[in-house]
C-alpha cells in the first residue's frame, strides 16, 4: 500500500514522503496509526546523536488500531487498540528471562524487521524503520511482540505517550530509582520525559520535588503536574537546591536531557548516600566524569535508566489505568497537535523547546 511517512534521508535532512508498505509477514502486525509522539530521540536520529543506518522512517512512540495480522499472531486481533513498544519482548533471551525485557537482546538499531528485511520502500529502494516501528507514518508493520492491547476507551494521544516518554520517565522514578514516600527529588529537564519523572515522583509520594529547566513555561507546567519547587537553570540551580535542602542535597536526582554538564549538576545536587539516575541520552562521543576520590567517599548510587526499567506488557496498562483514575495526567502533556504534513514544523518546535510533547494525529 501507499502511505505518507516521515523519512530521515541522511544527517539533518528529513521530509514527508510517499512510500510503499508491504503486508505483514509471520509474527507481524499491520497497525493503522492514530497518534505518534514527537520525541527528542527522533531528533537525535536526525542530528546523529543516535547513529542509525539511513534512510529511515522515524517514529517510535505511538498508538493505533490493528488492521491485519501476519501468520502466527495470537496476542492481538483486527480492531484492537494498541500501544507500540520500541523495545521488543521476545520472552526467551537472557534479559527477558530475568524480568528485564527493556534490555531484550532482540532489540537492534539496524532498522530491519526480525527477519533482517524491510517492509517500507521508496523509489524502488528499501527504507529502514526506527526501532522495529517507524510509526511516524499513516501505517506501520511491526513485530507482534512490540504490541500491547489497551482499552478502547482510552484517548490514543495519551496512549501514544506511554509508548516512550511517559514510561521512560514514570518508570525511572517508580522502578529504576524506586523513589520512596516522603523523600526529596530533583529533576533536571522538564520536557516530556522530565515531566513524567516529576509525575512518577509525585505518585511515589515524594515530599518535595524540584524541577529545573531553562523554560519558564515548562516550569509552570511542571508545577501543575507535581513539582513543589521550580528553578530556572540559568540561576545556579545547584546552589539553590543546596540552600533549600539545608546544604544536604536531595535523596534522588534525575537528569532528563542528555548533557554531561547537567548530569554533573544532578549528581552534585544528590546527597551523600543518595541515588542519581541518568535518563537523558547523550552523544556517543561524550563521557561522564566523576571525581575518583569523592565518588567512593560520597557513597552515592549512580544509575542508568533504560526505558524506565519497563516490563511494558504489564506497565503500559498500569500507567494507562493511573491515567484513567486521574493520577497520571497525560492530557496536559500534549501541548500541540500536528498533521503528518506538519512534521517539519513539529521538529522545529521541538528544537525550540515549545512543547512538553507534540503529537501527530492521523485522519
Secondary structure as UniProt FT lines:
FT   STRAND          2..10
FT   TURN            11..12
FT   STRAND          13..21
FT   TURN            26..27
FT   STRAND          28..38
FT   HELIX           40..47
FT   STRAND          56..57
FT   STRAND          62..69
FT   TURN            71..72
FT   TURN            78..79
FT   STRAND          81..84
FT   TURN            94..95
FT   HELIX           96..98
FT   HELIX           101..103
FT   TURN            105..106
FT   TURN            114..115
FT   STRAND          120..122
FT   TURN            123..124
FT   STRAND          125..129
FT   HELIX           130..132
FT   STRAND          139..143
FT   HELIX           144..146
FT   STRAND          147..150
FT   TURN            152..153
FT   HELIX           156..162
FT   TURN            163..164
FT   HELIX           165..171
FT   HELIX           172..176
FT   TURN            181..182
FT   STRAND          184..188
FT   HELIX           192..204
FT   STRAND          208..213
FT   HELIX           216..225
FT   STRAND          229..232
FT   TURN            233..234
FT   HELIX           237..244
FT   TURN            245..247
FT   STRAND          250..255
FT   HELIX           260..269
FT   STRAND          270..278
FT   TURN            284..285
FT   TURN            292..293
FT   HELIX           294..298
FT   STRAND          301..304
FT   HELIX           307..309
FT   HELIX           312..324
FT   TURN            325..326
FT   TURN            331..333
FT   STRAND          334..338
FT   HELIX           340..342
FT   HELIX           343..351
FT   TURN            352..353
FT   STRAND          357..361
//
